[in-house]
Amino acid sequence: MHRRIIAPGALAAASLLLAIPASAASYTPGAPGIGDPYYPYYGNGGYDVSHYDLRLRYQPRTDELQGTATILARTTQDLSSFDLDFLLDVSEVRVNGAKAAFSHSQQHELVITPKTPLAKGTPITVVVRYSGVPSTKTAYGFNTWHRTPDGAVAADEPEAAWWWFPSNDHPSDKATYDVSVAVPDGTQAISNGTLQSTSSRLGWTRYSWRQNKPQATYLATLAIGKFDITTGTSDGGVPVVNAYSKDLGDNDGAARASVERTGEIVDWLSNYFGPYPFSSAGGYVPNTTTGYALETQTRVYYSPKQFAKGANPSVVVHELAHQWYGDDVSLKGWKDIWLNEGFATYAQWLWSEHEGEGTTQQLADYVYASHPADDAFWTVKPGDPGPDHQFDDAVYDRGAVAIQALRDRVGDDAFFRILKGWPKEHAYGNASVADFQRYAERVSGKPLAALFGTWLFQPSKPAGSAAHAVSLAKAGTTVAQPKSWKKIEAAHGGHGN
């Protein structure tokens, strides 16, 4: 998926300065960034969130959003003040029931100073009352709030939360969610997890959704509009909720022919990755102009453009694979993006083999042969691509070849144990590429540093002798494009938008 803008280098320097305590006093401000080198101002220091309760009211006609966010957290240091990532207009903040001072800082920081300092380990309840028109707010020159003809959508990576709720916006601070949204009668509100209740009063209908498993902030989604909603249960017992804008036009049939296979694909992926980790599955297709899909937890976001050329179950495979690789086990830092995109792409390769449209080996051969040694493709390191290349093709395609190389190195038995065991090993938590390497070594009993170094961190094309996962390894050899290739590429065809 995938739009991404990095904060300027000057901001990185500023964040480091601001993180230094102003005095030797015990109570100091929490850092305005969580410490991710790719995005210095994303997330915040000094506390850890356990739950977000969002009570919202949205008027599609004017794009006006009103909200009260109640955030449950615990301090991780002695705090004199702390930040939330947020852009809308704030009218009141309370910390543990007492009114707190607040101000806006930098481009998306809400700085909160509680009435009394907070000792390390203190449970805190933060209430933020706010309002605004999300489509009018920008930070770093962009806006990730997507207006539609009948409403709006919040779904983007690596940031989307700032436009609709205050948060500690970094994948390393996951939390559970209750999202309750009132919209005019005839309009629907869709979010993550399961629908707990609906109620109507005075021309407004309130939809209350619950995500009862830890979720990264960028995976929280909100879709408001007029949808046709389908429900069902997979053969494996997973409840499925899908939604389609009523004005998808010619893309409607292909979208449904793809997304309605969600239950089937979830069950199929469970054979490789283990039991589905969440209370529901599904997706939604709003009438947006974006070109990407996004693995928003339990309720995948799909752009209509994904289906402009016909049905594409492969993109559904990609986003549902993320429910294990990316959502259940989330990255520790944004440099670990290979753990998300490489494995979701490899799941498409497995699906291609399942559908008789090209084996995983044929796909690895094709990627290797399609990019000559002087292609910039090989300069991107999937294991740490840098913020400017985080969603480059190499992270997906070279990243999947790396997984095929791992399979060749450890053998199928160990490989599929790794594939299924990893989501269980770090269930509902966070992990890094280094963590994965250690886990794969432990399960396989083989040293893998050289293999990971070659395929994930070497900024050049692996030589034929090193490319033992690639059966051709002969310079100039032409490899036929697998039948599944264009469908596979469509899953990351919209990144950069």
N, C-alpha and C positions, 0 to 999 in steps of 0.2 A: 504494500500500500504505500500513497505515500508521498506526503509532502513534508518537507522538513526545512526549517530555517535555523541556522545556529545564531546564538547571540554573539554580537561582535566581541573581538578579543579584549577590547577595553572593558567590557562588562565583566569579563572573567577576572581581570585584574582587580576591578572594583569589588567584586564579590569576595575575593580573598582578603582584601583590606577590611571590608565590613565584618568579616567573620572573626577578626581579631578583637578580643575583649577590650572595651574602652578603658577599663581600669582593672585593678587586681581584685576588685570586689567579687564575692562569691556569685552574685547574680549578674549574668551577662546576657546580651541579646542572642537569640538563636540565629544561626547563619542564614542568609537569604538564598542560599543554594545548598542542595543536599550533598554536593561533592562530585557530581558527574562531570568529567572533563569535557564531554561533548557539548553539554548544555549547562554552563556554570550557574545559571539562575533558576534552573528547574528543580522543584522540590525545595525543602527547607530543613534547617537543622533545629534540634532542641526538643523534638517531640515525635511521637509515633501514633498514628491514627488507627483506631480499631473499628470505627463505624461512622458512616455518613447517613444522616436522616435529612432528606430534602423534601420540603413541602413547597410546591410551586404552583403558579397560576400563569397561563400563557394565552395571549390574544393573537391568533394568527394574522388577523387583518392588519395589525399595527406592529407586529413583532415585539410587543412589550412583554417582558418577563418579570414577574415578582416572585420573590422566594424568601424562605427562612431555612437556613442550613444549620442543623445541630450536629456538631462534630464531637465525637468521643475520642479522647486521646490520653496519652500519658507522657509526662515530660521525661526527657533523657539527660537533662542537665539542669542546673539552677538557672532559671530563666527570668530575666527582667522584661523581655519582650520577645515576640516571635512573629514570623511571617506566614501568610497564606498566599497561594498563587490565585489571583483573581482580577477581573477587569471591570465588572459592573459597579454601579453606584451603591454604596453602603450607607444605610441610615442609622444602624445601631449594631454594636457588638457587646456581648456579655461573656464573661469568663467566670464559670462557677457561680452564676447568678448575679454577679456584680457588673455594672456597666464598665466597659473598658475604653480607653482612648484608642483611636485608630487613625491611620493616615495611609495614603498611597505613595509608593516609592518606586523608582525606576520605571520599567514599562508594564510590569504585571504583578507587583508585590503589594499586598495589603499588610501593613505593619500594625500589630496589635500590642498594646501595652496594658496589661492587666492592672487592676486597682492595687493589688499587692503582688510582689514577686512570687514566683512559683518554684518550690523546691524540687530537686530531682526526684523522679518517681511519683510525682503527684498526679492522680487522675484528674483530668480536666474536661469540662463540658463547655464548648465554645458555641455560642449562638450568634449567627450573622444574619441580619435582615437586609435585604437588598432589592434593587429593581434596575431596570434599564432596557435598552434596545440592543441586543447582542450584535446585530448586523452592523451597527455603527462603531463598534469597538475594534481597534487594531493594536497589535504589539509586534515590534520588530518588522513592521511593514506588511503584516498579513492578518487574515481573519479566517477562522476555521468553522464559523457558524454558517451552515448552508440553508439559505432560504429556499422554499419550494412554493409552487403556486397555491398550496393550501396549508402551509405551515412551515416547519423548519426541522433540521436534523443536526445533531451534534455527533460527529464521528470523524475522527482524524488522528493522525499519528505524527510525531510523538506528543502532541498537545491538542486538547479539545476542551478540557474541563473549565479553563479560565472564563469561557464565555457563558457558562451556565451554573457553575457552583464553585465556591471557594474550597481549596484543597491543598494537600501536600503532593504536588503533581510530579511524582516520580514512581516508576514501577516498583522500586524497592520498598515502598510503604503501601502495602495492600490492606484493604479493609472490606467489611461487608456494607451493604447498602439497603436503605429503604427510600424509594423514589415515588412520591405521590404528586400527581399533576392534575390540576383542574383546567379543562379546556371547554370552549363553547359546545353545547349539545350538537351532535352530528360529526364532531371531530374526535379523533382518538389519540391517545398518548401511549407510546410503546417504549419500554426500557428493558433492562436486563432481568434475568431470572424468571420468577413466576408471578402471575397476576394474582394479588391477594384479594382485591375487592374492587368494585366499581359502585359509585353512588351519584345520583343526580339531584340538583337543587337549584332552583331559580335560573334555569337556562344554562347551567354549567354541569359537566360530568367530570368526576374525579376518578382517575385510574391510579391504583396503588400497587407498585411492583416491589418485589424483594429479591435481592441477591444475597443468599445466605452463606456463600463461600467467599473467601478473600479475593478481591478484584483490584487490579491496577487502575489508576485514575484514567489513563487513556483508553481503557477498555470499557468504561462507563459510557452508555449511549442514551440518547433521547431522540425520539422521532415523533413529530406531531403532524397530523394531517388526516386525510380521509382514506382509509385503507380497507381492503378486503382481507380479512384475517381467517386463516385456516388453522385447524388444530388436529392433532392426532397423537398416536403413540407408536414408537418403533417396535419391531418384533422383540427387541431386547428390553423393552419397558421404559424407554426414555420419552417423556412428553415432548412434543414438538409444536412450536408456535411460529407460524410464518405470516408475513403481512406484505401486501402489494398495494402501492398507490393505485387509485382508481383511474388515473390518467397516464398510464404507461404507454398507451398507444400500441404501435407495432411491436414493441419489445415485451409486451405482456405475456404472450404465449411462451416465448423462449425462457423468460425469467421463471415462470411457474414450472416449466418442464425441467428446469435445473434445480431450483430451490426446494421443490416438492420432493426431491429425492434425499432430503436431509436425513430423515430417519434411517433409510437404507444405508447411507454413507456413514453415519455415526456408528451403526452396528458393525459395518465392515471395518472401519478404522479401529474399533475396539479389539478386533482380532490381533492387531499389531501393537497397539498402545496400551491395552488394558481397559478396564471398565471406564465408561464415560464419567468424568469427574464432577458433573454439575446436575442440578435439579431439573433442568430443561435444556432443549436445544432449539435451533431455529434461525430464521433470518428475515430480513425485511428489504424491500426494494422500493425506495421512495423516488419521486420524480425529480432527481437532481441532475446536474450537468457534469458532475465529477466523473473521473474515469477509473476509479479504483474500488476495490473491496477492502473491508477491514474486519478483523477477527473480534469485534466487540463481543464480550464474554456472554455466551449462551444465545445471543441474538445478533447474528452476523449482519453487517451492513454491506449491501451490494448496490453498485451503481447500475442503472439501466444499460449503460454503455457496455457492461460486461456481456450483455446478451444481444447486442446489436447485430451480430453475425449468426445468431442462432443459439440453441441451447448449449450450455457449457458446464456439465457436472464437474469438470476438472477444477474449476475455480471454487466450487463448493467443497470439493475435497481439500483444497489448499486451506481455506478459511476454517473448516472444521478440524483439520489436523492441528491448527493453532490452539484449539481448545485444550489440548494436552501440552503442546510445545509452544509456549508463549503465554497462555492464560492460566492453566493449572500450575505449571512451572514457568515462572516469569524470569526475565533476565535481571541480573544484579545491576548492571549498568548498560547504557545504550551501545557500548562497544561489543556487547555479547549478542548482537542481533542475529548472528548466524544460528544460534540455538532456536530462534523463531523461524526465520525464512528458509534456511537450508533444509530443515526437517519437514516443513510444510511443502516445500517443492519436491522433496524426495517422496512424500506421500503421494503426490501427483504421479511420480514415476511408477510407484507401485500400482496405482490405479490404471495407468497406461498399460502395464503388463497384464493386469486383471482383465482389461477390456480388449486385449489383443491388438493394441495400437503401438507397440514398441516396448521392449524390455528395459529394465533399469540399466543394463549393460549397454544396450544400443543407445540409450539417451546419454549416458556418460561418454561413450565414444563420440557421439555427435557433438557434444559441447567441446570436447577436447580438440576435435578436428576442425571445428568451425572457427576457432580463434588462433591465428598464427602467433608465433612467439613475440612479435613486435606489437601485438594488439594491446591497447591500454587495459583491456579486460583483465589481463594477468597482473597488472600493477596494483589492483585492488586486493587487499588482504581480508578475506571474509571473517577472520577471527578478530580483526580490529580495523575496520575499513576507514575509520575517520568520519566525522560528521558530514563532510561534503559528499561522501560516497556510501552512506549508510544503507541506501536503498538501490544501489547500482545492481545491474544484472548479475554481476559476478557474485554478489552475496547470495543470490538465489541459485544460479546455475553452477558456478564453481563450487559454491557451498554444498550443492547436492552431489557433485562429483566427489567431493571430500568424503561424503557419507558412503558412496559406493566404494571408495578406496578403503575406508574402514571395514566395510563388509568383506572385501577381498582379503584384508589382512587378518581378521579374526575368525573368519568362517561364518557360515549362515547360523549355526546353532548359537554361538555367542552373540552374534550381531542382533538376532531377533530377541534374545534375552535382554540385551542392552536397550533396544528400542522400547520394549514393554516395561522394563524395570525402572527406567529413568523417571517417568512421571510419578511412579510410586515412591521412589527414593526422595524426591523433593516436592511431594504433593502440597499444593497451595502455598508454596514458598517461592524462593528466588535462587538462581544459580548462575554460574559463570561458565565460560568455555573451559577454563582450567578445571572447574569442578567436573565437567562432563568428561574431560580427558582422564582424570583420576578414576572416575566411575567405570569408564570403558576398560581401563587397564585392570581394575580390580575384577571385573566380571570375566574378561577374556584371559587374564593371566599373562598378557603380553605387553611389552613396552611400546608406547605409541607416540612418544615425543617427536621422533623423526617424521612420522606420518603426518601428525598435526602441524608440525612446523612447515612441511612441504606444501600441504594443501590449503592451510588456513593462514599462514603468516609469511610465506615466501612471495615477494613482489615480482615474480617472473613465472613464466610457464614451466611447470615441472618437466624435466628431461624424460625422454622415452623410458630410460631405465628406472626412473622414479615413478613413472606412471603405470605401476603394475595393476592398477584398477582399470586401466584403459587398454582394451584388448588390441587396439591398432598400434599406437606408438610409432608409426612410420610417417616421417615427414612427407607431406604432399598427398597422403592418402585421402581420397574422397569418401565420405560416409553419407549414406542416404538419410534425408531428414525423416525421423519417425513420424508416423501419421498423427500422433498426439501432440506434436511440438507446438503448433500455433495455439492450441487450446491451453497448454501448460503456460506458455508465455503470457497469455492474456491475464493470468492471475497477478502478474506484476507489471503489466503494461501501462498502468496509470500512475506509477510512482513518479514523483517530481512535479505532479500537478497540484 
